[in-house]
Amino acid sequence: MDFPKHFIDHLQNTNGFDVLAFEEAHMQTIPVSVRYNPNKPTAIDASFKKVPWTSGGYYLPSRPSFILDPLWHAGTYYVQEASSMFLEEAVRQSVDLKQSLKALDLCAAPGGKSTLLQSILSKESLLVCNEVIQSRVSILRENIIKWGGMNVVVTHNDPADFECLEGFFDLLVVDAPCSGSGLFRRDKAAMEEWSLGNVQLCAERQQRILSDALKTLKEEGVLIYSTCSYSQAENENVVDWLLRDGSMVSIPLALDASWGITEIITNGGGYAYRFWPHKVEGEGFFMAVFRNQSATKEKKNKSKKQFFPSVKDKTIAEAFVKSERDIEWIMQGKYITAVPAVHRDMMNYLMNELRVRYAGVEVGTVMHDEIFPEHALALATEIHPDRRMVSLNHGQALNFLRKENFEINDMPKGLQWLGYEGRGLGWIKNLGNRINNYYPKEWRIKME
């Protein structure tokens, strides 16, 4: 592999770097890994090797066509690079997951870390997933909907916009935009764009993002900072910058030696963790964990506008869904949305202050005293229609996902909830002589 000019020289003094082993690793097959959704359990092949630092992660022997697997579309698993799954271990060692937590995934698209956080946070917790780049918000929203949780909000904001939530979050995850050198094996564009100048620009941008975001972290709150870069300017140097004024304290993590993760002590005394592809079964990755020691007071939040449905619409929605816990309702434009009752007012506040692109579970639109359901409801894990699921075989499921014609024997007329192997896929309306397929057209499968 021909690395960019100056790249190898740039890494020479980096802890754990072995040029020959590093170059050899970049000639090897890229590991394929997935992480299963604990709230949508499915059978896992006994031959799959476990990713050791996460509860739901597995390596696959080869890369299948995920897009032709209905269970992927149903949100039963997420295709995620194994090294980045270390977030779970970092969270488990630094926060009490039994508590009701408020978490912010600041640079969240495409959604790997957000869906991981949803899998391990309690249902009483609140997760805000933010993406700055507009073109990436849609894929984040799609993956959050597929994962199916209710205690989540998707926003599209600059980090500075979160000043309205000063001292609010218990957990802040910043997987910062970086030069991307840790992804050279699978992303040729990252290699083509890499330069020493870009590394420095990324380091400066990372510090700006953190300067704005840290205001949202409450006293004793935890920051998890990560990149997919090998460069010290974006990693160790940022750790030392965070420690410089004394408001942040570095948190060491306990590692299993068999994992192959390199522990680093930075010049400023911070603990950090580096993933080299010649030492771990995964891509290049860097992580450091901190606790906030500054006496940050939570800002009082008061909503100006109430995004709540009418009593009539709320009654109609309540008759359409059921849940094992208390739910409440908010309006997102024309959609009536189910949210955890404990978070209703906070979600309403966020809709006043931020560009909210999704929250809770979109149930549908009230029309003529009935609910026309949204796709998100078909994939939700915590609420579901009080009706039976029409089970599809593999061929029928793919035709549905392509928005093509298919037949189901003895299917009743009217609105039907379709699924595959017990997992919701979406909605159709059987009109007798034809079927209206309500699968989102922008999500449909376009390959044979």
N, C-alpha and C positions, 0 to 999 in steps of 0.2 A: 504494500500500500504506500502510495506517495503522499506523505504528510505535507501540510503547508510549510512554506519557507519559515524558518526560525522556530517552528513548533517544538521539535525535539530539544533543541538548545534551551528553549524556554522552560522545559520541565526538568532539566538536569539536576537541580538542587532541591527537588520536591520530595518530601518524605514518602518512601515506599516505591519510588520510580525505579524501574529496571528496564533499560531501553530495549534489550534483546527480547525479554519476556513480553514487554508491552507491544513491540512490533509483531511478534509471533501471534499474540492474542488477537490482533487485528486482521489476521489471515484466517482465523477460525470461524466456524459457523456461529451465528448469533443465537444465544439462548432464547427460547420462546417461553413465556410465562403468562399465566392468567391468575386472577384472584376471584374467588367465588363469593357470591352474595349470601351472607348468612340468613337473610330474611326471605330468600327464595331458594331453599335447599334443593339440590339435585344430586343425582348419582355421580360420583367422581371415580374415574378409572383407577383401580388399585395399583396400576403400574406407574402412575404419575409420581414423580419425585417432588417432595415437599420443599417449598422455599422456607428456610429455617427461621427467618426472623419475622414471619407474619402468619396469622392463624389460617387464612384462607388461600394462600398462594401456592401454586404448583407449577413445575416445569413440564412442558409438553415435549414428547420425543421428536416432534416435527411441527411445522407450521401448517395447520389446516386452513381451509377457506372459511374464516369466521363469518363472513357475510352471508354464507349459505347455511348457517346454523340458526334455526329459529330461536334456540335458547339464548343465543347472544343478543338477538333483537328483544327478547323478553326480559333482559337484564339479570339473568341468572349468574353471569360472570362478566368480568371486565378484563380486557387484554392490557396488561401493565408490565412494564419493565421491572424485573425482580429487585434491583438495587433500591429503587424508589419506594418499594413496599416497606423498607426499613422504618418509614414514618411510624408504622404501628408500634414497633418496639420502642421508639423514642417517646411516643405519647404515653405508652403504658408505664414507662419508668419515670415519667416526670409529672403526671397529673393523676388525680383520683377519678377513674372512670365510673365509679359508683355514684358520683355526684352529678347534679344537674349543672352542666357547663355551658358556657357561651363561647363559641369558637368562630374564628374568621380564617378562611383560606383565601388569602389576598390575591394571588395570581393563579387562579384555579383551573383555567381551561387546559386541556380538554376535559378534565374531571377525575383523573385517576386518584389524586390525593383526597379530593372531596368525597368520592364514593367510599374510599377507605375509611375516612373519618366517620361517615354515616354508619359504617358497619360496626364501629367500636364505641361510639358515643352512646350514652343512654338515650332512651326515647324522650326523656324529660329535658334533654339538652337542646340547644339551638345552634344550628350551623349556618353561617352566612358564607356563600361562595361568590367571590368577585372575580371579574375579568375586565381588564382595562381595554383590551383591543376588541373593537366592535365585531370584527369578522369572526372572532373566536367565541363569542357569547352563545351563539346558536348551538354549537356542538357541546358546550358545557351544559346548557339547558336540556338538550336531548339526553345526555348521559345521566343527569340528575333525575329526569323523568323515568328513564329505564330502571334506575336503581330502586325507585318506588317509595322512598320515605316521605314523611309529612313534615318533619321538624327542620325544614331547610328553606333558605331563601337564596335566589340567584340575583346578583346585582351587576351592573355595568357602570363602574365608577373609577375615577382616579383615586389613588391612596389618600390624597389630601382631603377628599370629600368625606372621609370617615371621621372628621373632627367632631361631628355630631354625636359620635359614640365614644367620646373620651373616657378612658378608664372603665370600659364596658366588658371587654373580653377576658376570659380566663386563659384562652389558648389562641395564639396567633401563629399561623403557618405561612411562611413567605418562601415559596419555591421560586426564587427570583429569576427574571429574565437574564440570560447569560450568553457567553460566546459559544456554548454548545459543544465543546470539544469532547465531552464524555459520550457523545452520540455519534462520533465519526463512523463507527462500524455500520450504522443503519441509516445515517442521514448524510448523504453526499453534499447536500446544500450547506450544512453546517461547516463542512470542511472547506468548501469553496469560499465561504464568507469569513473564515477565521483570519484574523490578523492581530498583531500586537496592539494596534490602535483600537481595534474593536474590543479587545479585552479591557483596555483602560476605560473606554466609554461605558462598557457594561458595569465595571466596578463603581464608577461614579453614579450611574443610574441606580444601582443596588443600594447605595448609601442614601440617595434621595428617597427611594421607596421606603426604606426602613425608618428614616427620620420622620416621615409623615405617619407611618403605621404604628410606631411604638406608642404614640399618644393614646391609642385605643386600648392598650394593655393595662389591666388593673394591677395594683400592687400585689406582688407574689404571683402574678400571671406568668405564663410560660411562652417563650418565643422559640419556634423551631425554624431555623434558617437553612436552606439547602440550595444547591445548584447542580447542574449536570456539566460542570466545567472542571478541568484539572488545574486551572491557573490560580496561583497563590493570591494574585491581586484580587480575584473574585471570591476567594475563600478565606485563607488564614488572615489576610490583611483586613478583611471585613470583620472577622471575629475580633481581632485586636481593636479595631475602630469601635465596635460595640462595647467593648470592655473599658475603653479609655476613661470615661467620665465616672465610672463606678456605679452607675445606676443599674447595670446588668451584671449578673453573676453567671459564670459558666457552670453548666451541670454535666458532670461525668456520667457516662452510661456503662453498664456492665455488659461485656461482650463475651461470647463463646469463641474461644480461639479457633475452633474448627470453621467458623464463618469466613475467615480470611480478611476481615475488615481491618484496615490500618487505623489505629488510634494515634492522634497527633496532639502534642502540647505546643501551642503556638508561642511566639516570642512574648506575647502578653500574658501567658499563663492560662490560655483558654483550652478547653478540650474540644476536639473536632474529630470527625470520622470520615475516612476517605475509602472509596470503593475503586479498586483497580481491576480491570478486566482480566488480568493475568493472575489475580488472587481470589476473586469471587466469581460466581456464575451469574454475571450480570454486567451492566454497562457502567461507565464512569459516573460517579456520584459523590457528593460531599454534603455533610450535614453537621450542624452544631446546635446545641440546645442551651437556652438561657432562662434565668428567672429574673423578673423585674423587681428591683429593690426600691424604686422611687415611689414616693407617697402620692400616687395618682388617685384622684377622687373621681368617682363616676358622675358624669354630667346628668342632670335631671332631664328626662325626656318628656315632652308634652306634644301630642299630635294636634295639628291645626284642622285637618280634614278627616272625617270618618269614612273609611272605605268599607262600610258594612251593608249587607243586603237588607231588603225590606223583610218584615216579619213573614209576609206571605211567601216570598221566595225562599227564605230560610226553612220554612215548614215543608215546602215542596222538596228541597234538597235533603232534609233530614229523613224523609220517607224513602229516598232513593238509595241511601248508603247506610252502612252500619259500621260500628267501630267498637273495639274493646276498651277504649278510653274516652275521656271527655274531649269532644271536638267543638270548634266554633267555626264561624264563617266570615270571610272577607270577600270583597269584590275586586277582581283584577280586570278592569275594563268591563266587558260584558260577561266575564266568566265568574261564576260563583265558586269559591275555593274553600276547601276544608283545611283547617289548621289546628294544631293542638291548642286547646282552650287556654292553657297557661301562657302561650306565646301570642295570642291574638292581638293584644294591645301593642306589643313590641313590633310585630309585623306591620301593623297599621302605621306605627311611627316610621318604620323604615320606608314605607311607601310614600310618606310625606317628604322624607329627607333625601332619599337615594333613588337611583334609576333601577327600580326592581323589575326584573324580567321574568321572574317566576317565584312563587312562594307556596308552601304547603302542597296540596294536591288539587289541581284544577279539576273540578267535578263536571262542570258543563254550563250551558246556557239555558235559562228558563224561558220556554216558549209555550204559550197556550196552556199554562198551568202544568207543564211537563218539563223534565230535564232532557236536553239533548246533550249526551255525554261527551266529554273531551277524551282524547287519547290517553292522557295521564291517568285517568281513573281506571282504565283497563290494566295498567301496569302497577298500580299502587299496592303496597304491602299491608298497610294499616287500615284501609277502608276498602270495601268492595261492594258491588251491586248485590242486592239480595235476590239473585237469580242464578240459574245454573249456567255453567260454562259449556259451550259447544266445542268439543275436542276435535282438532284437525290432525290428519296424518302429515308426514313430512312434505309430501308433494303439495297438498292443499295449503299448508302453512306458507310454503315458498310462493305459491301463486297469490295468496292473500298479501304477502309482503311485497310482491311486485305490482300489486293492484291489477292483477289479471283475473280473468274469469275462472271459476271453479264451482264444483257441485258438491253438496252435502245432502245425503239421503235423509228424508223425513225431518228436515229442519223446520221448526215452526216459523210462521210469518212474524214479521215485526223486528224490533231491535234485538240483536244477538251479540253476546260477549264471546269472542273466540279465544281459544287457547291452544297450547301445544305442550303435551306432557305435564299438564296441570298448571302451567304458567300463562297468565294473560298475554295476549298479543294485540288485541284491538277490537273494534266494533264493525259490524255490518248491519244493514237493514234488509231483511228478506221480503221482497215485494211479491213473491210467488213466481212471476215470470222472469224476474231478474234480481240481482243483488246490488245494493249500493255499498261500496267499499269505502270505509271512512279512515283507512290508514293514511297518515300524513304523507302527502305526495312528495315532500322534500326528503322524507326518510326512506322512500321505497327502494327496493333492490333494483339495480339497473344492469346487473350482469346475469348471464345464463348459468 
